[in-house]
Amino acid sequence: MFAIIETGGKQYKAEPGAKLRVEKLAGKSGDKISFDKVLLFADGGEVRIGAPYIPKAKAEGVVLRQARTRKQVVFHYHSKTRTRVKNTHRQHFTEVQIEKISV
């Protein structure tokens, strides 16, 4: 059994017991969270596709942690103009463990 959920403008495959790194959400470790934007639900041979979402379907999970990714180097370079700009970026994310999916 799995579902495709949408959060933060991205789509994720959610299965019970799976850990997902999603865009930063409000909440702290141990908080329960619910994703109600379910695009697709599959259980064995049964597949339900939303238009765009499946009504009354949701995936529930627990926030494991709030953290930031590793440092990414952002380098801008323009030839012939001596333009070189080096920056770094660390994206915030929320790690969620999916507990159950209900339709």
C-alpha positions as CSV (number, residue, x, y, z in Angstrom):
1,M,0.0,0.0,0.0
2,F,1.3,3.5,-0.9
3,A,0.0,6.9,-1.7
4,I,1.4,9.9,-3.7
5,I,1.0,13.0,-1.5
6,E,1.7,16.7,-2.3
7,T,3.3,19.1,0.1
8,G,5.5,22.1,-0.4
9,G,4.9,22.1,-4.1
10,K,6.5,18.7,-4.5
11,Q,5.1,15.1,-4.7
12,Y,6.3,12.2,-2.5
13,K,5.6,8.5,-2.4
14,A,4.3,7.7,1.1
15,E,4.2,4.2,2.5
16,P,3.5,3.2,6.2
17,G,6.8,3.2,8.0
18,A,8.6,5.3,5.4
19,K,10.7,8.4,6.4
20,L,10.3,11.4,4.1
21,R,12.3,14.6,3.9
22,V,9.8,17.3,3.0
23,E,9.9,21.1,2.8
24,K,9.9,22.8,6.2
25,L,6.6,22.4,8.0
26,A,5.4,23.9,11.3
27,G,5.8,21.6,14.3
28,K,8.4,20.1,16.5
29,S,9.7,16.6,17.2
30,G,6.9,14.2,18.2
31,D,4.1,16.3,16.7
32,K,1.4,14.5,14.6
33,I,1.0,15.8,11.1
34,S,-1.6,15.0,8.4
35,F,-1.3,15.3,4.6
36,D,-4.7,15.7,3.0
37,K,-3.6,16.3,-0.5
38,V,-3.5,12.7,-1.8
39,L,-3.1,12.4,-5.5
40,L,-3.0,8.6,-5.9
41,F,-3.7,5.6,-3.6
42,A,-2.7,2.1,-4.5
43,D,-3.4,-1.1,-2.4
44,G,-2.7,-4.3,-4.2
45,G,-4.8,-4.3,-7.4
46,E,-6.9,-1.3,-6.3
47,V,-5.7,2.0,-7.7
48,R,-7.6,5.3,-7.1
49,I,-6.6,8.5,-8.9
50,G,-7.7,11.9,-7.7
51,A,-8.9,14.8,-9.8
52,P,-6.7,16.5,-8.6
53,Y,-7.1,15.0,-5.1
54,I,-8.9,12.0,-3.6
55,P,-11.7,13.3,-1.3
56,K,-11.4,12.2,2.4
57,A,-8.0,10.6,1.9
58,K,-5.1,11.4,4.1
59,A,-1.7,10.3,5.2
60,E,-0.8,10.7,8.8
61,G,2.7,10.8,10.3
62,V,4.9,12.0,13.1
63,V,7.6,14.7,12.9
64,L,11.0,13.2,13.6
65,R,13.1,16.3,13.4
66,Q,13.6,19.8,11.9
67,A,17.0,20.2,10.3
68,R,19.0,21.7,7.4
69,T,20.7,19.9,4.5
70,R,24.4,19.9,3.8
71,K,26.0,23.1,2.6
72,Q,25.5,23.7,-1.2
73,V,27.9,26.0,-3.1
74,V,26.2,28.5,-5.3
75,F,28.8,30.0,-7.8
76,H,27.9,32.7,-10.3
77,Y,30.4,33.4,-13.1
78,H,30.3,35.6,-16.1
79,S,33.2,35.4,-18.5
80,K,35.0,38.4,-19.8
81,T,33.6,40.7,-17.0
82,R,35.6,39.5,-14.0
83,T,32.4,38.6,-12.2
84,R,32.7,35.8,-9.7
85,V,30.3,35.4,-6.8
86,K,30.5,32.5,-4.4
87,N,27.7,31.9,-1.9
88,T,26.5,28.9,0.1
89,H,23.0,27.7,0.9
90,R,21.5,25.3,3.5
91,Q,17.8,24.3,2.9
92,H,15.5,23.7,5.9
93,F,13.6,20.4,5.9
94,T,11.3,18.4,8.1
95,E,11.8,14.6,8.5
96,V,8.4,12.8,8.8
97,Q,7.7,9.2,9.4
98,I,4.4,8.0,7.8
99,E,2.3,6.0,10.2
100,K,-0.9,5.2,8.3
101,I,-2.8,6.0,5.1
102,S,-6.5,6.1,5.1
103,V,-9.0,6.6,2.3
